[in-house]
Amino acid sequence: MPTPAKTSQAALAAIARELVEASGPDALTVGAVAQRAGIKPPSLYKHFVDRSALLKAVEIDVLHELEAHLRRETKGADHKSRLKAMARAYRRFGTTAPNRYRVIYSGNAFIDPEIREACLYSAQPLFEELRAAGIAEQRILPVSRTLVPFLHGFVIMEIGSAFNLGGDIEEAFETGLETILAGV
Protein backbone atom coordinates (compact mmCIF):
# COMPACT_ATOMS: atom_id res chain seq x y z
CA MET A 1 0.00 0.00 0.00
CA PRO A 2 1.51 3.38 -1.02
CA THR A 3 2.24 5.92 1.67
CA PRO A 4 -0.14 8.89 1.79
CA ALA A 5 1.07 12.16 0.34
CA LYS A 6 2.49 14.57 2.92
CA THR A 7 1.33 17.57 0.94
CA SER A 8 -0.95 18.51 -1.91
CA GLN A 9 -0.47 20.14 -5.28
CA ALA A 10 -2.34 23.21 -4.02
CA ALA A 11 -0.13 23.48 -0.93
CA LEU A 12 3.02 23.20 -3.05
CA ALA A 13 1.73 25.84 -5.47
CA ALA A 14 1.01 28.14 -2.52
CA ILE A 15 4.57 27.66 -1.27
CA ALA A 16 5.90 28.37 -4.76
CA ARG A 17 3.89 31.57 -4.88
CA GLU A 18 5.18 32.63 -1.44
CA LEU A 19 8.75 32.16 -2.67
CA VAL A 20 8.07 34.18 -5.82
CA GLU A 21 6.39 36.97 -3.88
CA ALA A 22 9.20 37.12 -1.32
CA SER A 23 12.18 37.00 -3.65
CA GLY A 24 11.07 36.97 -7.30
CA PRO A 25 10.63 34.27 -9.93
CA ASP A 26 14.33 33.38 -9.92
CA ALA A 27 14.04 32.30 -6.27
CA LEU A 28 11.64 29.55 -7.23
CA THR A 29 13.42 26.21 -7.22
CA VAL A 30 12.17 22.68 -6.71
CA GLY A 31 14.56 22.33 -3.77
CA ALA A 32 13.31 25.51 -2.07
CA VAL A 33 9.67 24.44 -2.41
CA ALA A 34 10.42 20.92 -1.16
CA GLN A 35 12.38 22.26 1.81
CA ARG A 36 9.55 24.62 2.83
CA ALA A 37 7.04 21.79 2.43
CA GLY A 38 9.15 19.47 4.56
CA ILE A 39 9.51 16.88 1.83
CA LYS A 40 12.34 15.54 -0.29
CA PRO A 41 12.62 17.06 -3.78
CA PRO A 42 11.74 13.78 -5.54
CA SER A 43 8.40 13.78 -3.68
CA LEU A 44 7.54 17.12 -5.27
CA TYR A 45 7.74 15.53 -8.71
CA LYS A 46 4.63 13.52 -7.86
CA HIS A 47 2.74 16.81 -8.16
CA PHE A 48 4.79 18.95 -10.56
CA VAL A 49 6.99 17.62 -13.33
CA ASP A 50 9.58 20.40 -12.94
CA ARG A 51 10.24 24.03 -11.96
CA SER A 52 8.45 25.28 -15.07
CA ALA A 53 5.27 23.53 -13.97
CA LEU A 54 5.52 25.20 -10.56
CA LEU A 55 6.06 28.60 -12.17
CA LYS A 56 3.12 27.97 -14.49
CA ALA A 57 0.86 27.28 -11.51
CA VAL A 58 1.96 30.54 -9.92
CA GLU A 59 1.49 32.51 -13.15
CA ILE A 60 -2.03 31.18 -13.65
CA ASP A 61 -2.91 31.94 -10.03
CA VAL A 62 -1.60 35.51 -10.32
CA LEU A 63 -3.48 36.08 -13.60
CA HIS A 64 -6.70 34.96 -11.91
CA GLU A 65 -5.96 37.29 -9.02
CA LEU A 66 -5.40 40.15 -11.48
CA GLU A 67 -8.81 39.52 -13.04
CA ALA A 68 -10.51 39.67 -9.63
CA HIS A 69 -8.54 42.80 -8.68
CA LEU A 70 -9.57 44.59 -11.88
CA ARG A 71 -13.22 43.71 -11.36
CA ARG A 72 -13.17 44.83 -7.73
CA GLU A 73 -11.38 48.12 -8.43
CA THR A 74 -13.14 49.23 -11.61
CA LYS A 75 -15.61 51.90 -10.59
CA GLY A 76 -16.92 55.05 -12.16
CA ALA A 77 -19.97 56.79 -13.54
CA ASP A 78 -19.03 56.44 -17.21
CA HIS A 79 -16.88 54.23 -19.41
CA LYS A 80 -13.87 56.60 -19.44
CA SER A 81 -13.75 56.86 -15.66
CA ARG A 82 -14.12 53.06 -15.34
CA LEU A 83 -11.34 52.46 -17.87
CA LYS A 84 -9.09 54.92 -16.03
CA ALA A 85 -9.92 53.23 -12.72
CA MET A 86 -9.08 49.86 -14.26
CA ALA A 87 -5.76 51.15 -15.60
CA ARG A 88 -4.85 52.62 -12.22
CA ALA A 89 -5.86 49.36 -10.52
CA TYR A 90 -3.64 47.43 -12.93
CA ARG A 91 -0.72 49.71 -12.09
CA ARG A 92 -1.32 49.30 -8.34
CA PHE A 93 -1.48 45.54 -8.77
CA GLY A 94 1.98 45.57 -10.31
CA THR A 95 3.65 48.16 -8.14
CA THR A 96 2.38 46.93 -4.77
CA ALA A 97 3.83 43.45 -5.27
CA PRO A 98 6.53 43.64 -7.95
CA ASN A 99 7.74 40.06 -7.57
CA ARG A 100 4.20 38.76 -7.96
CA TYR A 101 3.75 40.94 -11.04
CA ARG A 102 7.00 39.82 -12.67
CA VAL A 103 5.72 36.26 -12.97
CA ILE A 104 2.95 37.11 -15.44
CA TYR A 105 3.35 37.46 -19.18
CA SER A 106 6.11 34.86 -19.17
CA GLY A 107 5.82 34.39 -22.90
CA ASN A 108 4.61 30.84 -22.38
CA ALA A 109 1.13 31.82 -23.50
CA PHE A 110 2.39 31.29 -27.04
CA ILE A 111 3.03 27.62 -26.36
CA ASP A 112 0.87 26.73 -23.36
CA PRO A 113 -2.90 26.71 -23.81
CA GLU A 114 -3.55 26.87 -20.05
CA ILE A 115 -1.50 30.04 -19.65
CA ARG A 116 -3.10 31.52 -22.78
CA GLU A 117 -6.52 30.77 -21.27
CA ALA A 118 -5.51 32.46 -18.00
CA CYS A 119 -4.25 35.52 -19.93
CA LEU A 120 -7.57 35.76 -21.75
CA TYR A 121 -9.41 35.31 -18.46
CA SER A 122 -7.50 38.19 -16.88
CA ALA A 123 -8.31 40.38 -19.90
CA GLN A 124 -12.08 39.85 -19.68
CA PRO A 125 -12.77 42.89 -17.47
CA LEU A 126 -11.05 45.12 -20.04
CA PHE A 127 -12.88 43.50 -22.95
CA GLU A 128 -16.19 43.96 -21.12
CA GLU A 129 -15.50 47.63 -20.37
CA LEU A 130 -14.52 48.30 -23.97
CA ARG A 131 -17.76 46.67 -25.16
CA ALA A 132 -19.70 48.77 -22.64
CA ALA A 133 -17.95 51.85 -24.03
CA GLY A 134 -19.38 51.03 -27.44
CA ILE A 135 -16.16 49.82 -29.03
CA ALA A 136 -16.95 47.63 -32.04
CA GLU A 137 -16.13 43.97 -31.48
CA GLN A 138 -13.44 43.96 -34.18
CA ARG A 139 -11.66 46.89 -32.45
CA ILE A 140 -11.65 45.43 -28.91
CA LEU A 141 -8.52 43.36 -29.37
CA PRO A 142 -6.54 46.12 -31.16
CA VAL A 143 -7.49 48.68 -28.48
CA SER A 144 -6.55 46.16 -25.77
CA ARG A 145 -3.25 45.57 -27.52
CA THR A 146 -2.56 49.28 -27.24
CA LEU A 147 -3.59 49.79 -23.63
CA VAL A 148 -2.15 46.62 -22.04
CA PRO A 149 1.40 47.04 -23.44
CA PHE A 150 1.40 50.64 -22.22
CA LEU A 151 0.32 49.51 -18.74
CA HIS A 152 2.70 46.55 -18.66
CA GLY A 153 5.64 48.58 -19.91
CA PHE A 154 4.92 51.38 -17.48
CA VAL A 155 4.68 48.99 -14.54
CA ILE A 156 7.85 47.10 -15.52
CA MET A 157 9.77 50.37 -15.86
CA GLU A 158 8.35 51.70 -12.61
CA ILE A 159 9.15 48.61 -10.54
CA GLY A 160 12.57 48.48 -12.18
CA SER A 161 13.28 52.10 -11.20
CA ALA A 162 13.78 52.98 -14.87
CA PHE A 163 12.11 56.38 -14.66
CA ASN A 164 15.19 58.31 -13.66
CA LEU A 165 15.18 61.24 -16.05
CA GLY A 166 13.18 63.39 -13.67
CA GLY A 167 9.67 64.68 -14.02
CA ASP A 168 6.48 63.53 -12.39
CA ILE A 169 5.77 59.81 -12.88
CA GLU A 170 2.09 60.26 -11.99
CA GLU A 171 1.77 62.93 -14.66
CA ALA A 172 3.49 60.69 -17.19
CA PHE A 173 1.14 57.82 -16.41
CA GLU A 174 -1.97 60.00 -16.64
CA THR A 175 -0.75 61.62 -19.90
CA GLY A 176 -0.17 58.22 -21.48
CA LEU A 177 -3.53 56.97 -20.28
CA GLU A 178 -5.32 60.07 -21.57
CA THR A 179 -3.59 59.76 -24.93
CA ILE A 180 -4.59 56.14 -25.38
CA LEU A 181 -8.15 56.58 -24.12
CA ALA A 182 -8.72 59.63 -26.33
CA GLY A 183 -9.51 57.19 -29.12
CA VAL A 184 -12.05 55.26 -27.08
N, C-alpha and C positions, 0 to 999 in steps of 0.2 A: 504494500500500500504506500503510495507516494506521501511524502511529508507535506503538510499544508503550507501554503505560501505565507511568508512572514510579512508581506506587504502587498499592496495592490498597485495596479497600473496607475490609478488616479492619485494614490499617495506618492508614487515616484514622480509623476508629472508635477505634482505640487512642489515637491522638493526641488525639481529641476527649475521650476519657475522662481522659487525663492533664491536659488543660486544666481540665476540670470538677473533678477531684480537687485540683488545685493552687489554683484560684481561685474555684470555684463555677460553677453553671450559667450565670450571666450572662456569664462570661468566654468562653463558647463562641461563637465567631463563625466564619463560613466563612473569612474572611481570616486569622484566627489559625491555624486548622487548615492551610490552604494554605501559609502561611509556614513553619510547623514541618515540613511535608512537603516543602518545597522545590519547590512547584509554584505555578502561577498559579491564582487563585481559580476562573476558568472551568473549569479541568481537574478541580476537585473535583466539579463538577456532573455529571461523567460517572458518578460513584459515588453521590452523594447529591443529591437534588433541591433541598434547602435546609437551613437551620440546624435546622429542626424534625426533619428526617430524621436528622441527625447526633445530635441530642439523644435521639431515639427509640432509636437504636442503643445509646447509652450507657445509657439507662434499662433497656432489655431486658437488657443485659449485667450491670448491677448487680443487677437482680431475680434473675437466674440465680445470681449470686454469693451473694446473700442465701440462696437455697434451699440451696446447698451448705454455707454457713456454719451454718445452722440444723441441718442433718443432722449435720454434724461435731461440733457443740457440745452436742447434746441427749443427755445421759447421766443415768442415775439408776436406782434400783432399782424405783421404782413410777411410775405415771402422773403423780402430782402433782409428784414431784421432777423428772421429765423435762420437764413443762410449765414448771416454774419455771426449769429450766436453759435451755430454749428462749427464754423471755421475757428472761432475763438476756443470752443470746447475741444476741438481737435488739437489745437496748439497746446492748451493746458494739459491734455492727456499726455502729449509727448514731453513737455518740459517738466512736469511734476515727477515723472519717473523715467528718466532718460534711458536707463538700462532696459527697462521693460519695452520702451518704444523701439529701441534699436533692434529688437528681435523680429519686428514685422517687416514685410516687404523684402524677404530674404532673396527673392529671385526664383525661389523654388515653385512659385505659382505657375511658371511656364511648363514645368515638368510634373508637378504633383497635383492631381485633380482635387484632393482634399484641401490643400492650401488655397488653390484657386477658388474653390467653393467658399472657404472662409473669407477670402478677400472680397468676393462678391457679396457675401452676407454683411460684412462690415460697411460696404458701400450703399446698402439699401436705404438708410436714412437720407443720404444725399440724393439718391435717385428719386425718392419719394418727394422730397422738398422741391426738386427741380420740376417734377411733374406738376406739383401743386402750384408752382410759379408760372405754369403755362408753357413750359419749354416743350417743344415738339419731341416726340419719342426718339426720332432719329438724331436729335441734337443732344440728348441727355448724356450719352457716353462721351462725345467730344467736349462738352462743357465740363464734365467730371474730370476728363483727362487734362484739362487746363487748371482747374482748381486744386485737385489733389496733389499734383506735382509741386505747385507753388507751396501748399501747406507742408508737404513732406520736406521739401528742400529748405524751407524756412526753419522748420523744427530741427532738422539735422544740423543746419548751420548754427542755430541758436544753442543747442545743447553741446555743440562742439566748440563753442566760443569763437566762432568764425566772424562774427560781426565786430571787428575791431578797428574800423575806419572812422569811428565816431558817429555822431548823429543819434537820433532817438529811434530805438528799435521798435517801440510801440507804433510810432508814426510810420515807419517803414512797412510794418505789417499791415496797418490799416490802409495805407496808400495802395499796397499791392492788392489787398482784398477789394477795395473800392474799384480799382482798375478792372479786375477780373469780373466783378459782379455788375459792372456798368452795362455789360452785354446781356445780362439776364433779365 
